[in-house]
Amino acid sequence: MGSYGHLFKLFVKYCPNTLSGLTRLKLENLRLLESDFHELFGLFKQLEFLRLDNCGMKFPSLLEVEHPRLRELAILRSSFETVDLKWLPELRTLTFSCWLPQHDDPLSFGHVPLLHTVSISNKAGLSHKMLKLSEFLRKTTLSNLHVNFQSEKIWVKPEGLRELSQVFKKLRFVNLSGISEECDLTWTMFVLHGAPFLEELCIRVCDCLGIWEKKTLTCSKERKDADAKWETSASDFKHHNLSVLRIIGFQSEDKFVNYITAVMESAVNLKEIYLHEKPVCEKCMYDHRPKNRYPRTKSQRTLVINSFGMDMRPLLTLHFPSLREQCNGSAG
């Protein structure tokens, strides 16, 4: 990796005019000095897209990002202790994954007035601390949030409207993915409570850690949702903007039925519920074939529909997308 970094610095040094007009740049497997990154941001003045994959610098490492035109930034599997988005007036989209466990604030936001879409993912091990989104995303007002737990422990602490009102006030779409099959789903209700203008909520449940990954990752012996406790508010809580609920990896089990029923009771203007089958995963096929209780037959679908009391919600449509059909309050 060090040799690649040396070659890259030589290329930047001797070919500055060739690089100055670039608008898109992807860097992989590079170890550079802090000053090298500053030079990089200064040289590529027209840059609009930057992807850093498995990059880093010597410890302690603080990556400060300043750029007048950058619109999309992806930092993946990189070993920076802290990333500071110091001044990015045009940034719209951020992807950030896999941070070191010993740091409470792996990412900080400075001047990012146009940022609207953030995707954050981490395969949290035993040493990773819980993060509060109200603190992690402070100084932002997002419309689109994707959080991926990569089938490991839940590392987001459920919070209430009081804490989340600032960062969630413009939120329209939330995707919570990589939730382990052993986890309950009740804790995700905090998103509804904290985001009054949310329009679509997507929940993806799956266990896709291979045997080798489970051995190498220092996993907690507790349940993966042990620290994600959500004390529900008053039962008369109503959400008036959610129109779509999407469950990927749905199973005919009580935890799914109870969760969807709770959302239906709170979201008074809910129009569509999509119950997707769990996608085929090569890791699951090689390690074990998990029990699948997705409703495939007409009688199974009828039981699901009846369990939700769809006859009381004539304007609500239940879809089974994998079967390319929909049920409008009846078995059809």
C-alpha positions in Angstrom: 0.0 0.0 0.0 2.8 2.4 0.8 4.3 1.9 -2.7 1.0 2.8 -4.3 0.9 5.9 -2.2 4.4 6.9 -3.3 3.5 6.3 -7.0 0.3 8.4 -6.6 2.3 11.3 -5.1 4.8 11.2 -7.9 1.9 11.2 -10.5 0.3 14.2 -8.8 3.7 16.0 -8.6 4.7 15.6 -12.2 1.3 15.7 -13.9 -0.7 18.4 -12.1 -2.2 19.8 -15.3 -3.5 16.4 -16.3 -5.4 16.0 -13.0 -6.6 19.5 -12.3 -9.7 19.1 -14.6 -10.9 15.9 -13.1 -14.5 15.8 -11.9 -14.6 12.2 -10.6 -11.9 10.4 -8.6 -11.7 7.0 -7.0 -8.7 6.1 -4.8 -8.2 2.6 -3.3 -5.6 1.1 -0.9 -3.6 4.2 -0.4 -1.7 5.4 2.7 -0.9 9.1 2.5 0.2 11.9 4.8 -2.3 14.4 6.1 -0.6 17.0 4.0 -1.0 14.8 0.9 -4.8 14.8 1.3 -4.8 18.6 1.7 -2.8 18.9 -1.5 -5.2 16.5 -3.2 -8.2 18.6 -2.3 -6.4 21.7 -3.4 -5.3 20.3 -6.8 -8.6 18.8 -8.0 -10.5 22.1 -8.0 -13.2 20.8 -10.4 -13.9 17.6 -8.4 -17.5 16.7 -7.9 -17.3 13.0 -6.9 -14.7 11.4 -4.6 -14.5 7.9 -3.3 -11.9 6.7 -0.8 -11.8 3.0 -0.4 -9.5 1.3 2.2 -7.4 4.5 2.5 -5.8 6.1 5.5 -2.8 7.8 7.0 -0.5 7.4 10.0 -2.0 7.6 13.4 -3.4 9.7 14.9 -5.3 10.5 11.8 -7.7 13.3 11.2 -9.0 13.8 7.7 -10.3 17.3 7.1 -12.3 17.7 3.9 -12.6 21.1 2.4 -13.7 21.6 -1.2 -15.8 24.2 -3.0 -17.4 21.9 -5.7 -17.6 18.4 -4.2 -21.2 17.1 -4.4 -20.8 13.4 -3.5 -18.3 11.8 -1.1 -17.8 8.1 -0.2 -15.4 7.0 2.5 -15.4 3.2 2.7 -13.4 0.8 4.9 -10.9 3.5 5.6 -8.7 3.8 8.8 -9.1 7.5 9.6 -9.7 8.0 13.3 -11.9 11.0 12.6 -13.3 12.5 9.4 -14.2 16.2 9.6 -16.4 17.5 6.8 -15.1 21.0 7.5 -16.3 23.0 4.5 -18.3 21.5 1.7 -20.9 24.0 0.5 -22.0 21.9 -2.5 -22.1 18.4 -0.8 -25.4 16.6 -1.4 -24.6 12.9 -0.8 -22.4 11.2 1.8 -21.6 7.5 2.2 -19.6 6.5 5.3 -18.8 3.0 6.5 -16.7 0.9 8.9 -15.1 3.1 11.6 -12.7 2.2 14.3 -14.3 1.1 17.6 -12.3 3.3 20.0 -13.7 6.6 18.8 -17.0 8.1 19.9 -17.1 10.6 17.0 -15.8 9.0 13.8 -17.5 11.7 11.7 -18.2 15.4 12.3 -20.1 17.8 10.2 -19.0 21.4 9.6 -20.4 23.6 6.8 -22.6 21.2 4.7 -25.7 23.3 4.0 -27.0 21.2 1.0 -26.4 17.7 2.4 -29.6 15.8 2.1 -28.7 12.1 1.7 -26.5 10.1 4.1 -25.7 6.4 4.1 -23.8 5.0 7.2 -22.9 1.4 7.8 -20.8 -0.5 10.2 -20.4 -4.1 11.3 -20.2 -3.2 15.0 -18.2 -5.5 17.2 -18.0 -5.8 21.0 -15.9 -2.6 21.4 -18.1 -0.3 19.2 -20.1 2.2 21.3 -23.7 3.1 20.8 -24.2 6.3 18.7 -26.9 8.9 19.2 -28.1 10.1 15.8 -28.9 13.5 17.3 -25.2 13.9 18.1 -23.8 12.0 15.2 -25.8 13.9 12.6 -25.8 17.3 14.3 -25.7 20.4 12.1 -27.5 18.5 9.4 -31.1 18.4 8.2 -31.4 15.3 6.0 -34.2 14.2 3.8 -32.9 10.7 3.1 -31.1 8.4 5.7 -29.8 4.9 5.2 -28.4 3.0 8.2 -26.9 -0.5 7.7 -26.0 -2.7 10.7 -24.5 -5.5 8.5 -26.3 -8.2 10.5 -24.4 -7.4 13.7 -25.4 -5.5 16.8 -27.6 -2.5 16.7 -25.3 0.5 17.3 -27.9 3.3 17.2 -29.5 4.4 20.4 -33.2 5.0 20.1 -34.1 8.6 21.0 -37.2 10.7 21.2 -38.6 13.7 19.3 -37.0 16.2 21.7 -33.5 14.9 20.8 -34.1 14.3 17.1 -36.3 17.3 16.2 -33.4 19.2 14.6 -31.8 16.5 12.5 -35.0 14.7 11.6 -37.3 17.6 10.9 -36.9 17.3 7.1 -36.6 13.6 6.9 -38.7 11.9 4.2 -37.2 8.5 3.6 -35.4 6.1 6.1 -33.9 2.7 5.3 -32.8 0.6 8.2 -31.0 -2.5 6.7 -28.9 -5.4 7.8 -31.0 -5.9 11.0 -30.2 -9.3 12.4 -33.0 -11.9 12.4 -32.6 -12.3 16.2 -33.5 -8.7 16.8 -36.9 -7.4 17.8 -38.2 -4.5 15.6 -40.0 -2.4 18.2 -37.0 -0.2 18.7 -37.2 1.2 15.2 -40.5 3.0 16.2 -38.3 5.8 17.5 -37.8 6.9 13.8 -41.6 7.5 13.5 -41.7 9.4 16.7 -38.6 11.5 15.8 -39.5 12.3 12.1 -43.0 13.7 11.9 -42.7 14.3 8.1 -41.4 10.8 7.2 -43.1 9.4 4.1 -41.5 6.0 3.6 -39.9 3.6 6.0 -38.0 0.6 4.8 -36.8 -2.2 7.2 -34.5 -4.9 5.9 -34.0 -8.0 8.1 -31.3 -10.6 7.3 -28.3 -12.5 8.8 -25.5 -12.5 6.2 -22.4 -12.9 8.3 -20.4 -15.9 7.1 -18.7 -18.3 9.5 -15.3 -16.8 8.9 -16.6 -13.3 9.6 -18.3 -14.4 12.8 -15.0 -15.8 14.0 -12.8 -12.8 13.1 -15.3 -10.2 14.4 -15.3 -9.7 18.1 -19.0 -10.1 18.6 -21.0 -9.4 21.8 -22.4 -12.5 23.5 -25.5 -10.5 24.3 -28.4 -10.2 22.0 -27.6 -7.9 19.0 -30.4 -5.5 20.1 -29.6 -5.7 23.8 -28.8 -2.0 24.1 -31.5 -0.8 21.7 -34.3 -0.4 24.1 -37.2 1.8 23.1 -39.6 3.0 25.8 -42.7 3.6 23.7 -44.6 6.8 24.3 -48.3 7.1 24.9 -50.4 4.7 22.9 -52.3 7.6 21.3 -49.3 8.7 19.3 -50.2 9.4 15.7 -48.1 9.9 12.6 -49.8 11.8 9.7 -47.3 11.6 6.8 -46.1 8.0 6.6 -47.6 6.5 3.4 -45.3 3.5 2.7 -44.0 0.8 4.9 -41.6 -1.7 3.3 -40.4 -4.9 5.1 -37.7 -6.9 3.3 -37.1 -10.3 4.8 -40.7 -10.6 6.1 -41.6 -13.8 7.9 -45.0 -15.0 9.3 -43.9 -14.6 12.9 -45.3 -12.6 15.8 -42.5 -10.0 15.9 -43.2 -9.0 12.3 -47.0 -9.0 12.7 -46.9 -7.1 16.0 -44.5 -4.5 14.6 -46.5 -3.9 11.4 -49.7 -3.7 13.5 -48.1 -1.0 15.7 -47.1 1.0 12.7 -50.6 0.7 11.2 -52.1 2.0 14.5 -49.7 5.0 14.6 -49.6 5.9 10.9 -53.2 7.0 10.3 -52.6 7.8 6.6 -50.6 4.7 5.7 -51.4 3.7 2.1 -49.1 0.9 1.1 -47.4 -2.0 2.9 -44.9 -4.1 0.9 -43.9 -7.5 2.4 -40.8 -8.6 0.5 -39.3 -12.1 0.7 -35.7 -12.3 1.9 -33.3 -12.1 -1.1 -31.2 -15.2 -1.8 -27.8 -14.8 -0.2 -24.8 -16.9 -1.2 -23.4 -16.7 2.3 -26.6 -18.1 3.8 -26.7 -20.9 1.2 -23.1 -22.0 2.1 -23.4 -21.7 5.9 -26.9 -22.8 6.5 -30.3 -22.5 4.9 -32.4 -20.5 7.3 -36.0 -21.3 8.0 -38.3 -19.5 5.6 -41.8 -18.7 6.6 -42.7 -16.2 3.9 -46.4 -16.6 3.0 -46.4 -18.2 -0.5 -49.8 -19.9 -0.7 -53.2 -18.2 -0.9 -54.2 -19.6 2.5 -50.9 -18.3 4.1 -51.5 -14.9 2.6 -55.1 -14.9 3.9 -53.8 -15.6 7.5 -51.4 -12.7 7.2 -54.1 -10.3 5.9 -56.5 -11.4 8.7 -53.9 -10.9 11.3 -53.6 -7.2 10.3 -57.3 -6.6 10.3 -57.2 -5.2 6.8 -61.0 -5.0 6.5 -60.8 -2.1 8.9 -58.4 -0.1 6.6 -60.1 -0.1 3.2 -57.7 2.5 1.8 -54.6 0.5 2.8 -53.1 -2.0 0.3 -51.0 -4.9 1.2 -48.5 -6.1 -1.4 -46.4 -9.3 -1.8 -43.9 -8.1 -4.4 -42.1 -11.4 -4.8 -45.3 -12.9 -6.1 -46.0 -9.9 -8.3 -49.5 -9.5 -6.9 -51.2 -7.4 -4.4 -54.0 -7.9 -1.9 -56.4 -5.2 -1.3 -57.9 -6.2 2.0 -58.8 -9.7 0.9 -57.1 -13.0 -0.2 -58.0 -12.2 -3.8 
